Amino acid sequence: MQRLPALCRKIARPACDVFINHRGIDTKRNVAGLLYDHLTRLRVRSFLDSMNMKPGDRLFDHIDRAILGCKVGVAVFSPRYCDSYFCLHELALLMESKRRVVPIFYDVKPSQLHVPDNGTCPPEELQRFSLALEEAKYTVGLTFDPVKGDWSELLRNASDAVILNLMEVEEERKRKRKL
């Protein structure tokens, strides 16, 4: 019987501070995974699907809840990012919910990112995704070339950007509470 309160606390965990949006096949074993580990060591509660979900979790329910509960999003754009419906859905939800987003352009230039129209997505979804992608492309972010780049510098710069944005979000919340 004593285990029940501990279980309830575990189930009702508070929302994450940072949601890491990425294309797993491209970045989970490098930039997204390393950033998650680095932020975790800094005691920043982060959401990375492979670390925060378990078999049986409903993808959209779990991910959408994490996005709507986060304070800051990190969008790790990679060459095949836009081929993923899930990536584009997550990005659109981050933008529509007015979350701050720190873009990381990993081995891709912003101008190379386009929502493909392969006929499988309704027109309103394509427009939603395109608007979110355009907004992200015109947000100051970090660029990284995995061949020439310094991984330590990327992690340091990305973590600093995330923490700075978290602090600004918290300041905005405090100001709003005073009003």
GIRAMO-V395569 format. One record per backbone hydrogen bond with DSSP energy under -1.0 kcal/mol. CO is the residue of the C=O (numbers start at 0). NH is the residue of the N-H. E is the energy in kcal/mol with one decimal. If there is no record, write none. Layout:
CO/NH/E ; CO/NH/E
This chain:
2/6/-2.3 ; 3/7/-2.7 ; 4/8/-2.4 ; 5/9/-1.9 ; 6/10/-2.4 ; 7/11/-2.5 ; 16/70/-1.9 ; 16/71/-2.2 ; 17/46/-2.6 ; 18/73/-2.8 ; 20/75/-3.3 ; 22/25/-1.3 ; 22/26/-2.2 ; 23/27/-2.2 ; 26/29/-1.1 ; 26/31/-1.6 ; 26/32/-1.1 ; 29/33/-3.0 ; 30/34/-2.4 ; 31/35/-2.4 ; 32/36/-2.3 ; 33/37/-2.6 ; 34/38/-2.9 ; 35/39/-2.4 ; 36/40/-2.2 ; 37/41/-1.2 ; 38/43/-2.8 ; 39/42/-1.8 ; 44/16/-2.3 ; 44/17/-2.1 ; 46/19/-2.5 ; 47/50/-2.3 ; 47/51/-2.0 ; 48/52/-1.4 ; 53/56/-2.3 ; 57/61/-2.8 ; 58/62/-2.8 ; 59/63/-2.8 ; 60/64/-2.0 ; 61/65/-1.9 ; 62/66/-2.5 ; 63/67/-2.7 ; 64/68/-1.3 ; 71/18/-2.1 ; 72/101/-2.8 ; 73/20/-3.3 ; 74/103/-3.0 ; 76/105/-2.9 ; 77/80/-1.8 ; 79/82/-1.5 ; 80/83/-1.8 ; 83/87/-2.0 ; 84/88/-2.7 ; 85/89/-2.6 ; 86/90/-2.6 ; 87/91/-2.6 ; 88/92/-2.4 ; 89/93/-2.4 ; 90/94/-2.5 ; 91/95/-3.1 ; 92/96/-2.0 ; 93/98/-2.4 ; 94/97/-1.5 ; 99/72/-3.3 ; 101/74/-1.6 ; 102/141/-2.6 ; 103/76/-2.8 ; 103/105/-1.1 ; 104/143/-2.7 ; 108/111/-2.0 ; 109/112/-1.7 ; 121/125/-2.1 ; 122/126/-2.3 ; 123/127/-2.1 ; 124/128/-2.9 ; 125/129/-2.6 ; 126/130/-2.6 ; 127/131/-1.9 ; 128/132/-2.6 ; 129/133/-2.5 ; 130/134/-2.2 ; 131/135/-2.2 ; 132/136/-2.5 ; 133/137/-1.3 ; 135/138/-1.7 ; 141/104/-3.6 ; 143/106/-3.0 ; 144/148/-3.4 ; 149/153/-2.3 ; 150/154/-2.6 ; 151/155/-2.4 ; 152/156/-3.0 ; 153/157/-3.1 ; 154/158/-2.4 ; 155/159/-2.6 ; 156/160/-2.3 ; 157/161/-2.5 ; 158/162/-2.8 ; 159/163/-2.6 ; 160/164/-2.2 ; 161/165/-2.5 ; 162/166/-2.4 ; 163/167/-2.2 ; 164/168/-2.5 ; 165/169/-2.3 ; 166/170/-2.2 ; 167/171/-2.3 ; 168/172/-2.2 ; 169/173/-2.2 ; 170/174/-2.3 ; 171/175/-2.3 ; 172/176/-2.0 ; 173/177/-1.5 ; 174/178/-1.0
